[in-house]
Structures are given as structure tokens and as C-alpha cells.
Amino acid sequence: MNLRNQRRMAAEILKCGIGRVWIDPNDMESLEDAITRADIRIAIHNGTIRKLPVQGQSRARARHRNVQREKGRQRGAGSRKGGRNARDPRKRRWIRTIRSIRATLQELREAGRIDVRTYRRYYRQAKGGMFKGRAHLEQHLRSAGLLKAG
């Protein structure tokens, strides 16, 4: 039996798509005679025709993938879309490095392990990009003999 017209009318009345209209398979015969909108409204009231809920997209796969990525999986060259500097910009890398170096210099100055002149000189050198990180800075200070025992 062809209930295409009834389904279309029901979709308009229920304000949803044709795919979301559910027709009770046991009462299909009674709907064959329903040719007016009033008939369809009565069928909706009786429960012969219903609107199905909106189907969402499952996030299960996405959640699983995110758990794997937290472990470091699925982050290889084939999964990357930006260049190295798009994923971790040069500027952000520089900020991380310089902040740790400057914090170290401040700690050393406040602890009295380096004097103010040494602090200023090494601050400027750090700004110029001379040191790769804290360890490199401390190694430099030690080899220059400028680090007092603290």
C-alpha cells in the first residue's frame, strides 16, 4: 500500500521531515482512507502516526580517539595538517624559553648568587637568544665562574 501522500501531509503537520514520520505498521489499512489533513490530525492524536526523535551523532568514536591522542597515539606525520610552526608557533616556543630563563636569573639575583651587573649582562644576552634554556644558562654561568655558592 502506498502511504506516500499521508506521510507527506503528516510531515507538514508535525513540522518535521518525511523520514521522521513513524506510521504504526498494524494500522496501515486504516490510513489508506485518510486523504485529508483532518484525517491525518486524527491519526496523530490516536497515536497511529508519530514524530520520531532527532537522531544525533555518536561521540563514542571521537571520545576514544581523544583518549588515544592523550596517550600520544595518532599524532604522527600522517595526522598533521600544519607545519611545525603552525602547531607550536615560534613565538610561543620563545616565550616559554625566555620566561624560564628570566625567572632563573631573578631567583639567582634575589638569592645573592649573582650580582646586579652580571644579572643585567646575562639578561641582555638571554634577550638576544644566546641560551637554549635554563640548564644552558646555568652551565654558562658556572663555566664563567660567576655563580657564587648559595
C-alpha positions in Angstrom: 0.0 0.0 0.0 1.2 3.5 -0.9 1.1 5.9 2.1 3.4 8.5 0.5 0.8 11.2 0.4 -0.2 10.6 4.0 3.4 10.6 5.1 4.0 13.9 3.3 0.9 15.5 5.0 1.9 14.2 8.4 5.4 15.6 8.0 4.0 19.1 7.2 1.6 18.9 10.2 4.3 17.6 12.6 6.8 20.1 11.2 9.5 17.6 10.5 11.0 15.7 7.6 9.3 12.7 5.9 12.0 10.4 7.3 11.0 11.2 10.9 7.3 10.3 10.4 6.5 6.9 12.0 3.4 5.1 11.0 2.1 2.2 13.1 2.6 -0.9 10.9 -0.6 -2.5 12.4 -2.9 0.4 11.5 -1.7 1.0 7.9 -5.0 -0.2 6.4 -7.0 2.5 8.3 -4.7 5.1 7.0 -5.3 4.2 3.3 -8.6 6.1 3.6 -7.1 9.1 5.3 -6.9 11.6 2.5 -7.5 14.9 4.2 -5.3 16.8 6.7 -8.1 16.4 9.3 -7.8 12.6 8.9 -4.1 12.8 9.4 -4.5 15.0 12.5 -6.9 12.4 14.0 -4.4 9.7 13.3 -1.7 11.7 15.0 -4.0 12.2 18.0 -4.7 8.5 18.2 -1.0 7.7 18.1 -1.1 5.9 14.7 1.3 8.5 13.3 4.1 9.9 15.5 7.2 12.0 15.1 10.4 10.2 15.8 13.1 11.9 17.9 16.0 13.7 16.2 19.0 11.3 15.8 22.3 12.7 16.9 25.8 11.7 16.0 27.5 9.4 18.4 30.6 10.9 20.1 31.9 7.4 21.2 34.5 7.2 18.4 35.6 10.8 19.0 36.0 10.2 22.7 38.0 7.1 22.1 40.2 8.9 19.6 40.8 11.7 22.1 41.8 9.3 24.8 44.3 7.7 22.4 45.7 11.2 21.5 46.2 12.0 25.2 48.4 8.9 25.3 50.3 10.2 22.3 48.8 8.0 19.6 47.6 9.2 16.3 49.8 12.2 16.3 52.3 11.1 13.6 53.3 12.8 10.4 50.3 11.5 8.6 47.8 13.1 11.0 49.4 16.5 10.9 48.0 19.3 8.8 50.1 22.3 9.7 53.8 22.8 9.7 55.8 22.5 12.9 55.5 26.3 13.4 51.7 26.2 12.9 51.2 23.6 15.5 53.6 25.2 18.0 54.4 28.7 16.9 58.0 30.1 17.1 56.7 32.9 19.3 55.1 30.6 21.8 58.3 28.5 22.0 60.3 31.6 22.5 58.0 32.9 25.3 58.3 29.5 27.1 62.1 29.6 26.9 62.7 33.3 27.8 60.3 33.3 30.7 62.0 30.3 32.4 65.5 31.9 31.8 64.4 35.2 33.2 62.8 33.6 36.2 66.1 31.7 36.8 68.1 34.9 36.6 65.8 36.7 39.0 66.0 33.8 41.5 69.8 33.8 41.3 69.9 37.6 41.8 67.5 37.5 44.8 69.4 34.7 46.4 72.6 36.7 46.0 74.3 34.1 43.8 74.9 36.6 41.0 75.4 40.4 41.3 73.2 43.0 39.6 75.8 43.7 36.8 76.0 40.0 35.9 72.2 39.8 36.0 71.9 42.7 33.6 74.5 41.4 31.2 73.0 37.9 31.1 69.5 39.3 30.8 70.5 41.1 27.7 72.3 38.0 26.3 69.2 36.0 27.0 67.1 38.5 25.1 69.5 38.1 22.2 68.8 34.4 22.2 72.2 33.2 23.5 70.8 30.5 25.7 68.8 27.4 24.8 67.3 27.0 28.2 67.8 27.2 32.0 70.4 24.4 32.0 72.4 26.1 29.3 72.3 29.5 31.2 73.5 27.9 34.4 76.2 25.9 32.6 77.4 29.2 31.1 77.4 31.0 34.5 79.3 28.1 36.1 82.0 28.0 33.3 82.4 31.8 33.6 82.9 31.4 37.4 80.1 33.9 38.1 77.9 31.7 40.2 78.5 32.1 43.9 77.8 29.2 46.3 74.3 29.6 47.7 
